């Protein structure tokens, strides 16, 4: 009986593609989601990260190389951005980044962390160059998966009775 009740709640909670799209379109218009300010673009994201971060903490980040910071912050600050800035479920920032060519939340997180590191170091953000790198890497990953799929498919011989 309990199983049927749980399954019933789960089935009711499902959204149709149309409902999901309607919710997504509403979310990308919002300036705040769950009372968290959603930056409009990369520049606003840099300012918001500055505002949210203690100066001593921000300065301590400058002591390490960019790749180390990107790796160290991915699963804490990156995860915070993904959840609170709606990088996966949709937000005006995610919509902006998608319009620039990014489609994976992990790439969005990495971009924002690297741009913030460069911003703190008073370096050029070079965001388009970073975006191009993510796009090239995703295309390469897709091509590898596709070629493996094709090779695996060709290698399989039909079963004859």
Phi and psi in degrees as GROMACS dihedral restraints (atoms count N, CA, C in turn):
[ dihedral_restraints ]
;  ai    aj    ak    al  type     phi  dphi    fc
    3     4     5     6     1   -62.9    20    10
    4     5     6     7     1   -39.2    20    10
    6     7     8     9     1   -58.7    20    10
    7     8     9    10     1   -43.6    20    10
    9    10    11    12     1   -65.2    20    10
   10    11    12    13     1   -36.4    20    10
   12    13    14    15     1   -66.0    20    10
   13    14    15    16     1   -43.3    20    10
   15    16    17    18     1   -65.0    20    10
   16    17    18    19     1   -44.3    20    10
   18    19    20    21     1   -62.6    20    10
   19    20    21    22     1   -38.4    20    10
   21    22    23    24     1   -62.1    20    10
   22    23    24    25     1   -42.6    20    10
   24    25    26    27     1   -64.5    20    10
   25    26    27    28     1   -42.0    20    10
   27    28    29    30     1   -63.3    20    10
   28    29    30    31     1   -44.6    20    10
   30    31    32    33     1   -64.5    20    10
   31    32    33    34     1   -41.5    20    10
   33    34    35    36     1   -64.9    20    10
   34    35    36    37     1   -32.8    20    10
   36    37    38    39     1   -73.8    20    10
   37    38    39    40     1   -12.0    20    10
   39    40    41    42     1   -68.4    20    10
   40    41    42    43     1   139.6    20    10
   42    43    44    45     1  -105.6    20    10
   43    44    45    46     1   143.5    20    10
   45    46    47    48     1   -74.7    20    10
   46    47    48    49     1   161.8    20    10
   48    49    50    51     1   -56.0    20    10
   49    50    51    52     1   -35.1    20    10
   51    52    53    54     1   -67.1    20    10
   52    53    54    55     1   -42.2    20    10
   54    55    56    57     1   -65.4    20    10
   55    56    57    58     1   -41.7    20    10
   57    58    59    60     1   -61.1    20    10
   58    59    60    61     1   -45.9    20    10
   60    61    62    63     1   -62.5    20    10
   61    62    63    64     1   -39.8    20    10
   63    64    65    66     1   -63.5    20    10
   64    65    66    67     1   -43.8    20    10
   66    67    68    69     1   -64.5    20    10
   67    68    69    70     1   -41.2    20    10
   69    70    71    72     1   -61.6    20    10
   70    71    72    73     1   -46.7    20    10
   72    73    74    75     1   -61.3    20    10
   73    74    75    76     1   -35.1    20    10
   75    76    77    78     1   -70.6    20    10
   76    77    78    79     1   -42.0    20    10
   78    79    80    81     1   -63.8    20    10
   79    80    81    82     1   -37.7    20    10
   81    82    83    84     1   -72.5    20    10
   82    83    84    85     1    -7.1    20    10
   84    85    86    87     1   -94.7    20    10
   85    86    87    88     1   -13.3    20    10
   87    88    89    90     1   -80.5    20    10
   88    89    90    91     1   136.7    20    10
   90    91    92    93     1   -82.7    20    10
   91    92    93    94     1   -26.2    20    10
   93    94    95    96     1  -133.7    20    10
   94    95    96    97     1   138.8    20    10
   96    97    98    99     1  -128.2    20    10
   97    98    99   100     1   125.9    20    10
   99   100   101   102     1    51.6    20    10
  100   101   102   103     1    40.8    20    10
  102   103   104   105     1    63.8    20    10
  103   104   105   106     1    22.1    20    10
  105   106   107   108     1  -111.5    20    10
  106   107   108   109     1   128.8    20    10
  108   109   110   111     1   -66.2    20    10
  109   110   111   112     1   133.4    20    10
  111   112   113   114     1  -107.2    20    10
  112   113   114   115     1   115.0    20    10
  114   115   116   117     1   -60.0    20    10
  115   116   117   118     1   152.7    20    10
  117   118   119   120     1   -84.4    20    10
  118   119   120   121     1   -30.8    20    10
  120   121   122   123     1  -155.2    20    10
  121   122   123   124     1  -174.1    20    10
  123   124   125   126     1   -63.8    20    10
  124   125   126   127     1   -43.0    20    10
  126   127   128   129     1   -60.1    20    10
  127   128   129   130     1   -44.8    20    10
  129   130   131   132     1   -65.8    20    10
  130   131   132   133     1   -35.0    20    10
  132   133   134   135     1   -63.2    20    10
  133   134   135   136     1   -39.3    20    10
  135   136   137   138     1   -62.7    20    10
  136   137   138   139     1   -44.8    20    10
  138   139   140   141     1   -64.9    20    10
  139   140   141   142     1   -38.6    20    10
  141   142   143   144     1   -69.0    20    10
  142   143   144   145     1   -40.1    20    10
  144   145   146   147     1   -64.0    20    10
  145   146   147   148     1   -39.5    20    10
  147   148   149   150     1   -58.5    20    10
  148   149   150   151     1   -45.9    20    10
  150   151   152   153     1   -64.6    20    10
  151   152   153   154     1   -38.4    20    10
  153   154   155   156     1   -81.9    20    10
  154   155   156   157     1   -14.2    20    10
  156   157   158   159     1  -108.8    20    10
  157   158   159   160     1   134.3    20    10
  159   160   161   162     1   -61.8    20    10
  160   161   162   163     1   139.2    20    10
  162   163   164   165     1   -57.1    20    10
  163   164   165   166     1   -39.1    20    10
  165   166   167   168     1   -64.9    20    10
  166   167   168   169     1   -40.2    20    10
  168   169   170   171     1   -65.5    20    10
  169   170   171   172     1   -44.9    20    10
  171   172   173   174     1   -60.8    20    10
  172   173   174   175     1   -42.9    20    10
  174   175   176   177     1   -65.2    20    10
  175   176   177   178     1   -35.2    20    10
  177   178   179   180     1   -65.2    20    10
  178   179   180   181     1   -25.9    20    10
  180   181   182   183     1   -68.4    20    10
  181   182   183   184     1   -24.9    20    10
  183   184   185   186     1   -72.7    20    10
  184   185   186   187     1   -12.0    20    10
  186   187   188   189     1   -78.9    20    10
  187   188   189   190     1   -14.3    20    10
  189   190   191   192     1  -113.0    20    10
  190   191   192   193     1   157.5    20    10
  192   193   194   195     1   -67.6    20    10
  193   194   195   196     1   157.9    20    10
  195   196   197   198     1   -55.8    20    10
  196   197   198   199     1   -45.3    20    10
  198   199   200   201     1   -61.6    20    10
  199   200   201   202     1   -38.7    20    10
  201   202   203   204     1   -65.3    20    10
  202   203   204   205     1   -44.3    20    10
  204   205   206   207     1   -63.5    20    10
  205   206   207   208     1   -44.6    20    10
  207   208   209   210     1   -59.5    20    10
  208   209   210   211     1   -41.3    20    10
  210   211   212   213     1   -69.8    20    10
  211   212   213   214     1   -45.5    20    10
  213   214   215   216     1   -65.8    20    10
  214   215   216   217     1   -37.1    20    10
  216   217   218   219     1   -89.3    20    10
  217   218   219   220     1    -9.7    20    10
  219   220   221   222     1   -57.4    20    10
  220   221   222   223     1   -45.1    20    10
  222   223   224   225     1   -91.2    20    10
  223   224   225   226     1    -0.1    20    10
  225   226   227   228     1  -119.0    20    10
  226   227   228   229     1   -69.5    20    10
  228   229   230   231     1   -63.3    20    10
  229   230   231   232     1   -42.4    20    10
  231   232   233   234     1   -60.0    20    10
  232   233   234   235     1   -44.8    20    10
  234   235   236   237     1   -64.8    20    10
  235   236   237   238     1   -39.1    20    10
  237   238   239   240     1   -59.8    20    10
  238   239   240   241     1   -45.3    20    10
  240   241   242   243     1   -63.7    20    10
  241   242   243   244     1   -42.3    20    10
  243   244   245   246     1   -59.8    20    10
  244   245   246   247     1   -44.5    20    10
  246   247   248   249     1   -75.8    20    10
  247   248   249   250     1   -54.4    20    10
  249   250   251   252     1   -78.4    20    10
  250   251   252   253     1   -29.1    20    10
  252   253   254   255     1   -97.9    20    10
  253   254   255   256     1     7.0    20    10
  255   256   257   258     1    62.6    20    10
  256   257   258   259     1    39.6    20    10
  258   259   260   261     1   -68.9    20    10
  259   260   261   262     1   -24.2    20    10
  261   262   263   264     1   -97.7    20    10
  262   263   264   265     1   -45.4    20    10
  264   265   266   267     1   -80.9    20    10
  265   266   267   268     1   -17.0    20    10
  267   268   269   270     1   112.1    20    10
  268   269   270   271     1   134.1    20    10
  270   271   272   273     1  -162.2    20    10
  271   272   273   274     1   172.6    20    10
  273   274   275   276     1   -65.9    20    10
  274   275   276   277     1   -31.2    20    10
  276   277   278   279     1   -69.9    20    10
  277   278   279   280     1   -45.1    20    10
  279   280   281   282     1   -61.5    20    10
  280   281   282   283     1   -40.8    20    10
  282   283   284   285     1   -61.5    20    10
  283   284   285   286     1   -43.6    20    10
  285   286   287   288     1   -61.0    20    10
  286   287   288   289     1   -46.9    20    10
  288   289   290   291     1   -66.2    20    10
  289   290   291   292     1   -36.2    20    10
  291   292   293   294     1   -64.3    20    10
  292   293   294   295     1   -37.7    20    10
  294   295   296   297     1   -66.6    20    10
  295   296   297   298     1   -20.1    20    10
  297   298   299   300     1   -89.9    20    10
  298   299   300   301     1    -6.8    20    10
  300   301   302   303     1   116.5    20    10
  301   302   303   304     1    -4.1    20    10
  303   304   305   306     1   -89.8    20    10
  304   305   306   307     1   139.1    20    10
  306   307   308   309     1  -127.8    20    10
  307   308   309   310     1   -12.7    20    10
  309   310   311   312     1  -102.9    20    10
  310   311   312   313     1   128.2    20    10
  312   313   314   315     1   -55.6    20    10
  313   314   315   316     1   -36.2    20    10
  315   316   317   318     1   -61.9    20    10
  316   317   318   319     1   -38.3    20    10
  318   319   320   321     1   -67.6    20    10
  319   320   321   322     1   -38.5    20    10
  321   322   323   324     1   -62.3    20    10
  322   323   324   325     1   -44.8    20    10
  324   325   326   327     1   -59.6    20    10
  325   326   327   328     1   -49.9    20    10
  327   328   329   330     1   -60.4    20    10
  328   329   330   331     1   -43.5    20    10
  330   331   332   333     1   -58.2    20    10
  331   332   333   334     1   -49.0    20    10
  333   334   335   336     1   -65.1    20    10
  334   335   336   337     1   -39.2    20    10
  336   337   338   339     1   -65.5    20    10
  337   338   339   340     1   -46.1    20    10
  339   340   341   342     1   -65.4    20    10
  340   341   342   343     1   -40.9    20    10
  342   343   344   345     1   -64.1    20    10
  343   344   345   346     1   -39.7    20    10
  345   346   347   348     1   -65.8    20    10
  346   347   348   349     1   -41.4    20    10
  348   349   350   351     1   -58.3    20    10
  349   350   351   352     1   -45.9    20    10
  351   352   353   354     1   -66.2    20    10
  352   353   354   355     1   -39.6    20    10
  354   355   356   357     1   -59.4    20    10
  355   356   357   358     1   -45.9    20    10
  357   358   359   360     1   -63.0    20    10
  358   359   360   361     1   -33.2    20    10
  360   361   362   363     1   -86.4    20    10
  361   362   363   364     1     3.4    20    10
  363   364   365   366     1    56.5    20    10
  364   365   366   367     1    40.6    20    10
  366   367   368   369     1  -104.5    20    10
  367   368   369   370     1   161.5    20    10
  369   370   371   372     1   -63.5    20    10
  370   371   372   373     1   136.9    20    10
  372   373   374   375     1   -68.0    20    10
  373   374   375   376     1   -35.2    20    10
  375   376   377   378     1    49.8    20    10
  376   377   378   379     1    42.2    20    10
  378   379   380   381     1   -62.8    20    10
  379   380   381   382     1   -37.2    20    10
  381   382   383   384     1   -66.3    20    10
  382   383   384   385     1   -37.1    20    10
  384   385   386   387     1   -64.2    20    10
  385   386   387   388     1   -42.2    20    10
  387   388   389   390     1   -62.2    20    10
  388   389   390   391     1   -45.5    20    10
  390   391   392   393     1   -59.4    20    10
  391   392   393   394     1   -44.2    20    10
  393   394   395   396     1   -60.0    20    10
  394   395   396   397     1   -38.2    20    10
  396   397   398   399     1   -63.2    20    10
  397   398   399   400     1   -44.4    20    10
  399   400   401   402     1   -63.3    20    10
  400   401   402   403     1   -42.8    20    10
  402   403   404   405     1   -62.3    20    10
  403   404   405   406     1   -46.1    20    10
  405   406   407   408     1   -61.1    20    10
  406   407   408   409     1   -43.9    20    10
  408   409   410   411     1   -63.6    20    10
  409   410   411   412     1   -42.9    20    10
  411   412   413   414     1   -64.8    20    10
  412   413   414   415     1   -40.5    20    10
  414   415   416   417     1   -64.0    20    10
  415   416   417   418     1   -41.0    20    10
  417   418   419   420     1   -63.7    20    10
  418   419   420   421     1   -45.5    20    10
  420   421   422   423     1   -59.4    20    10
  421   422   423   424     1   -42.6    20    10
  423   424   425   426     1   -64.3    20    10
  424   425   426   427     1   -43.3    20    10
  426   427   428   429     1   -62.3    20    10
  427   428   429   430     1   -40.4    20    10
  429   430   431   432     1   -63.8    20    10
  430   431   432   433     1   -45.4    20    10
  432   433   434   435     1   -63.5    20    10
  433   434   435   436     1   -40.8    20    10
  435   436   437   438     1   -64.8    20    10
  436   437   438   439     1   -44.5    20    10
  438   439   440   441     1   -66.1    20    10
  439   440   441   442     1   -37.7    20    10
  441   442   443   444     1   -64.2    20    10
  442   443   444   445     1   -41.7    20    10
  444   445   446   447     1   -61.3    20    10
  445   446   447   448     1   -45.1    20    10
  447   448   449   450     1   -63.5    20    10
  448   449   450   451     1   -45.2    20    10
  450   451   452   453     1   -62.7    20    10
  451   452   453   454     1   -45.2    20    10
  453   454   455   456     1   -62.6    20    10
  454   455   456   457     1   -39.1    20    10
  456   457   458   459     1   -67.7    20    10
  457   458   459   460     1   -43.4    20    10
  459   460   461   462     1   -67.5    20    10
  460   461   462   463     1   -37.0    20    10
  462   463   464   465     1   -68.3    20    10
  463   464   465   466     1   -25.3    20    10
  465   466   467   468     1   -76.4    20    10
  466   467   468   469     1   129.1    20    10
  468   469   470   471     1   -98.1    20    10
  469   470   471   472     1   142.8    20    10
  471   472   473   474     1   -64.2    20    10
  472   473   474   475     1   144.3    20    10
  474   475   476   477     1   -84.6    20    10
  475   476   477   478     1   127.6    20    10
  477   478   479   480     1  -113.0    20    10
  478   479   480   481     1   140.2    20    10
